[in-house]
Amino acid sequence: MLAGGASTRMGRDKALLPYRGATLVKYIASVVEQAAGSVALIGDERRYRDLGYPVYADKIPHCGPMGGIYTALSVTATDWNLVVACDMPLLSAAVLERLVERAFKSSADCIVGTASGEPEPLCAAYHRRLLPALEGAIADKRLKMKDLIAEFKFEPMALAEPGALANVNTPADWVRFANLPA
């Protein structure tokens, strides 16, 4: 799970915002764990080491989400890996389970969740065989995942759940999500 990022629009670390009796990162980690069986956090080890999950710093810093995905795929022992941003409070284990199930049946390089037809590369299952492509893109400074996934053999997966991929970027976003019923 990606927990890096500067949270500049939020003004503070959005991963550590209080949410449903925990922090946002802890809540999303529990959702990922329900769906995938295990969780590793990609982010600042000093910030997140007390959450009870392995934490890995970006192997190639300052590359945004692509650097996090590269790190996740380089530290895993499994071929398929669920990659989720920590700022999607409406994400459910059911959505992620469907992504995982489809990945194991697919010959694609990645299965990417979509909402309103738009791919969300930070809610996707990635195969480790993408490591060389990610490394090359990072070396070439092509860091936008939405652009890069178009070069992969990817399958979009439309999500019926309204708002499942909505993320929290600003204090106004947070007010909207923090007050939703559990």
C-alpha positions, 0 to 999 in steps of 0.5 A, a space after each residue: 500500500 502506498 503511504 508516501 507523498 507530501 500531502 501538500 494540498 492537505 497541509 498535513 500527512 493525510 495517511 495519519 488522519 483519524 478515520 473510523 476509529 484508527 488512522 486512514 492508513 491503518 483503515 485502508 491497510 485493514 481493507 487491503 489485508 482482508 482482500 489480499 491476506 497481507 500488507 506492506 506499506 511503501 512510505 517513510 519508515 519513521 512515520 509508519 513503523 508503529 502501525 504493525 506492518 512492514 514498511 519500505 522506503 522508496 528504492 528510487 526516491 522522488 518518483 511519486 507513485 511510480 517509485 512506490 509501485 516500483 518499490 512494492 514490486 521489487 520487495 515482494 515475493 509474489 507475482 501479482 501484487 495489489 497496489 492501493 493508495 492510502 487515501 481512498 476512504 470508500 474502498 472496500 475489500 470486496 472491490 479489491 478481492 475482485 481485482 485480485 481474482 481477475 488478476 489471477 485469471 489474466 494474462 495481462 500485466 496489470 488490472 486497473 480499477 476504473 470509475 467513469 471510464 478513467 483508470 486509477 493506477 493507484 487501485 490496481 493489481 500489478 505483475 512483477 514482470 513490469 519491474 524492468 518497464 518501470 525502471 526504464 520509465 523512471 530512468 527516462 523521467 516518465 513518471 505519470 502512471 496513467 500514461 505508462 499503463 497505456 503502454 502495458 498489457 492492461 485490463 481495465 476493471 469497471 467498479 460499480 461501487 460509486 465513489 470507491 476510487 475517490 481520494 482525499 486530497 484537501 481539507 474540504 475533501 476530508 470534511 466530506 469523507 470524515 463525516 460519512 457513516 461507517 
